[in-house]
Structure formats: C-alpha cells, structure tokens
C-alpha cells in the first residue's frame, strides 16, 4: 500500500520466486531505513514491507523465504 492508501499488486510464479534482503546484514543504525525486502522472478521485482520498522524486515524476509519453501515442497509432493 502506498502512503496515499493506493494498493499495488503484482503476481509472481512460486517456482521462480526469490526473496532478498538487501543489504543482507543490517547496516549501522543510521542506515537501517535503507534495508529493503525485494521479491523477484524473471527480471521482475517488487519491494515489500517498505514501511515496516527496520527491526522487522529481517524477520519478515526469513518468514517469507520459509513460506515459499513450504509452498514449493507441497506443490512438488502433490
């Protein structure tokens, strides 16, 4: 959701979806607002969690990665 309240939506195929926290290590406190969670697939990308507190971004990135892995495993097992 944008600051103006508009919703943005993008779809990615689960088989190729990647989650990246950039930079991967939390920068010093003054630069933590610059850390981003990027979803990407086939040259397309979208930033999520832009308005989260910096301390929450690493956790969300890990949780999303784990959810994607579980979704792939479920898909491949079925």
PyMOL commands that set and color helices and strands:
alter all, ss='L'
color gray80, all
select helices_A, chain A and resi 29-34+54-77
alter helices_A, ss='H'
color red, helices_A
select strands_A, chain A and resi 18-22+36-41+44-48
alter strands_A, ss='S'
color yellow, strands_A
deselect
rebuild
show_as cartoon
